[in-house]
Amino acid sequence: MSSSSPPSNPEQLQTLLATDSNNTSHSSTLRFDKERGAPMNRACDPSPASNSDEAIKRNSVSERMKQMQFRLENVVYPMLRRIHAKQANDIRKLVLFVSGAGSMAVPWLFSQAGSSRHVLDARVPYDTQASRKLTLPMHSLAFKDIHFERVGHRVASEKVNTVLIHEMFPENSSTMVSFHQARYLAVAAYREALTLQAASSIKKQLETKCYGVGCTAAISSWKDRRGMNHAYISSWNGSTGHIQYIRMRKNLEERIGEEMLVSDYLMKNIAQAQGETYEEIDTTDVMEEMAEWSVRAYTQQERLHRFISSHSKHELSDYLFVSGGQYYGPQDLVLDKGVRILLYSGSFNPLHKGHENLARIALDVADAQLNQDQQERCPYELVFEIALKNADKDPLSEHEEVLRRINQLADYHLCLTKAPLFIQKARLFPGCSFVVGWDTIVRILDVKYYDGSRAKLIEAMVEFRQLNVQFIIAGRLDSKSSKFMTLDDVEIPEGFEKMFVGIPEDWFREDISSTEIRKRLRMEKEHQREEIVSSGAGSEEFVSSRSRNEATL
């Protein structure tokens, strides 16, 4: 393969990596061959040269615009028209964030009829602070549960191998033009697409088809820059994506040419995200380095294993959402905006009819009472929550046991967290309503869990209110007094009464608990064991089986 051939796929890029970089021709500018829409060497340019540098520059820009128009009409626009012509269900909706360069892609996107079927939002957060405002919340999310694989790389000179630098120092993301920043922008764009499409419904978010594209670049400016002229472009659809890197030779291109080039590569990334082909331009004469990575989410088994076993400083802001046998993280769903969650927290060991009946009644109570205070009625979505870390119990760390509890809640939305305290859960899901029993609300209001300080308890109540959290409380039979206890038996700090709603006893009463069920199961197993031992048959096998079963109770 010739080093001047356009690298149109990963295999060709890998081949280019193995070629002699010294054979790469050094043209003074990027030119487009009018017959095939690809660059050509300036030495082959038949246009007459001007004696005036200014005239050369004006002619170059004018010709560049003509050449780019040819590529738009023959490559870019046909690709966009193919996307817009698809069935609505086959089109992934796009949010685009562009910083530094690539902004020409925005008018290109909207120039073709039907762009409203494709584009949700396109922004140019050009200022550093504008870009950071979008990307800072993504720092703990963008690199969770994903694999990267470099699928192509070409470098014209080994003097500066940017790709290898980033792979050796992956956390070096202080610069605004970086592998990390492009990924942050793509994930931020993807989450914005989810918010715009289905912010108020978990079900719609799980079903929606969208993607985000982020581009961050530095190109020629009005003054000389010390840094490289380069760009990172990233896409993400919740499960797969691409990251592309291009580094251009300095002092060879005017700014408009670099802007067009970055915009063209951005359109390639959009084509990949939509499953469309895209004829790549030949950039051999102006490119110092090109690379591409494929990105994919971890498998379901990997995600569950990593969530259970991992420990990080961000674990209190982490969760694993389970629905339909699939696992989703905070990078995949937007549960802190718009969605009104009815969160039922517990160990559910085991799940019984009392849990399910309470969940059903609590939904009715939420709609009947809590929505009275809302200007707009918003649907509640029930989510069971199991905290792998508990304030009063040992951590839940056995993979098989976690999987058993997940399976018994297969018909419901389930969220695994590592937040033992309710104030931590409220920070994860602001605006939620908690379903709790009388015994749980007593513990929530117990100063024991606030370092024995009533002042800290009041601080937590204030934060609950600021997070727009409410509690729905079911009565429960107190084993000590044999009395059925309700919200009326709870001392609520003054001024916070509206945050608590009780379920009337005639609406719900189930004198059953997981503890009693486990105790009953143990008694039944013990009785069976005694009968088997007394018969003198299979006692050792039964005792071994009993030990394994009790370990899960």
Sequence and secondary structure as in RCSB ss.txt:
>XXXX:A:sequence
MSSSSPPSNPEQLQTLLATDSNNTSHSSTLRFDKERGAPMNRACDPSPASNSDEAIKRNSVSERMKQMQFRLENV
VYPMLRRIHAKQANDIRKLVLFVSGAGSMAVPWLFSQAGSSRHVLDARVPYDTQASRKLTLPMHSLAFKDIHFER
VGHRVASEKVNTVLIHEMFPENSSTMVSFHQARYLAVAAYREALTLQAASSIKKQLETKCYGVGCTAAISSWKDR
RGMNHAYISSWNGSTGHIQYIRMRKNLEERIGEEMLVSDYLMKNIAQAQGETYEEIDTTDVMEEMAEWSVRAYTQ
QERLHRFISSHSKHELSDYLFVSGGQYYGPQDLVLDKGVRILLYSGSFNPLHKGHENLARIALDVADAQLNQDQQ
ERCPYELVFEIALKNADKDPLSEHEEVLRRINQLADYHLCLTKAPLFIQKARLFPGCSFVVGWDTIVRILDVKYY
DGSRAKLIEAMVEFRQLNVQFIIAGRLDSKSSKFMTLDDVEIPEGFEKMFVGIPEDWFREDISSTEIRKRLRMEK
EHQREEIVSSGAGSEEFVSSRSRNEATL
>XXXX:A:secstr
  TTS   SHHHHHHHHHS GGG    SS  EETTTTEE  GGG  S   S HHHHHHHHHHHHHHHHHHHIIII
IHHHHHHHHTS GGG  EEEEEEESS TTHHHHHHTSTTGGGTEEEEE   SHHHHHHHHGGGTTTTTTTEEEEE
EEEEES TT  HHHHHHHSTT   SSSSHHHHHHHHHHHHHHHHHHHHTT HHHHHH  EEEEEEEEE   SS  
SS EEEEEEEE SSEEEEEEEEE TTSS HHHHHHHHHHHHHHHHHHHTT        TTTEEEEEEEEEEE  H
HHHHHHHHH   TTGGG EEEEETTEEE TTT   SSS EEEEEE   TT  HHHHHHHHHHHHHHHHTGGGG S
S   EEEEEEEESS SSS     HHHHHHHHHHTTTSEEEEE   SHHHHHHHSTT EEEEEHHHHHHHT GGGG
TT HHHHHHHHHHHHHTT EEEEE EE TTT  EE GGGS   TT GGGEEE  TTT      HHHHHHHHHHHH
HHHHHHHHHHTSSHHHHHHHHHHHHTT 
